[in-house]
Structures are given as structure tokens and as C-alpha cells.
Amino acid sequence: MPALSIAVIGMKRLSLIVGITVLLNTGAFAQPRPLTTGMNCRQTKSLVTSSGAIVLSTGQHTYDRYVRSQAFCLATEFAQPAWVPTSDTPQCFIGYTCVDEMPLSSRSGRLLN
């Protein structure tokens, strides 16, 4: 084998090793989401407030992204109040979810400029 071919194979192996190392160290693999029913209302709200935006599980197969304020939504999204079940209450206000359409409770019935 020519020396150039050996060098190319070596570089490919090195790139693969570096890539795997980066993935392992950045947490790119699935991470468990905090479960709201495992925390009380105050703890859950505090987690959203301190994180700004976080994905929380509300049950075995249910989850959503919760945000502290409209500032954590895309420019085309609207913040909608969110209540979740926690260990001490069935409906705890923890912040907002970002939705594509303006919530009905926020519509004034007039056109915005």
C-alpha cells in the first residue's frame, strides 16, 4: 500500500475517534427528562424559571417544552399558559408553552398593525 493511502486511513480513524469522543462528552445522546409528578409545584415552577426553557415529562409518554416567558419562543410563536400535574397538585401553573397560533384568551378581536 502506498504511504498516502495509509495516511488517509489513519486520518479517517482519527476523525472517527474524535467524533465519537465529542458525542460522548457533549451529551448528544438522549437524556432523561425531569418528571413533573416527581416534584412539588414550587420545585417544578422553579426549574422552569431558572432554566428559561426546558423539556419536562408530565407522564410516562407525555412531555412538552416549557418556557419562563415569551422571550423563549420563536418570533412566530405565542406563549400560552401551562399547567401540569405535580406531586402536590393536579394543576400547577409552571410557565408557558410556545404555540403557533395566538391563544383565544389573548385575542382582542381587532387587527394588529
Residue, then its C-alpha position, 0 to 999 in steps of 0.5 A: m500500500p502506498a504511504l498516502s493511502i495509509a495516511v488517509i486511513g489513519m486520518k479517517r480513524l482519527s476523525l472517527i475517534v474524535g467524533i465519537t469522543v465529542l458525542l460522548n462528552t457533549g451529551a448528544f445522546a438522549q437524556p432523561r427528562p425531569l418528571t413533573t409528578g416527581m416534584n412539588c409545584r414550587q420545585t417544578k415552577s422553579l426549574v422552569t424559571s431558572s432554566g428559561a426553557i426546558v423539556l419536562s415529562t408530565g407522564q410516562h409518554t407525555y412531555d412538552r417544552y416549557v418556557r419562563s416567558q415569551a422571550f423563549c419562543l420563536a418570533t412566530e410563536f405565542a406563549q400560552p399558559a401551562w399547567v401540569p400535574t405535580s406531586d402536590t397538585p393536579q394543576c400547577f401553573i409552571g410557565y408557558t408553552c410556545v404555540d403557533e397560533m395566538p391563544l383565544s384568551s389573548r385575542s382582542g378581536r381587532l387587527l394588529n398593525 
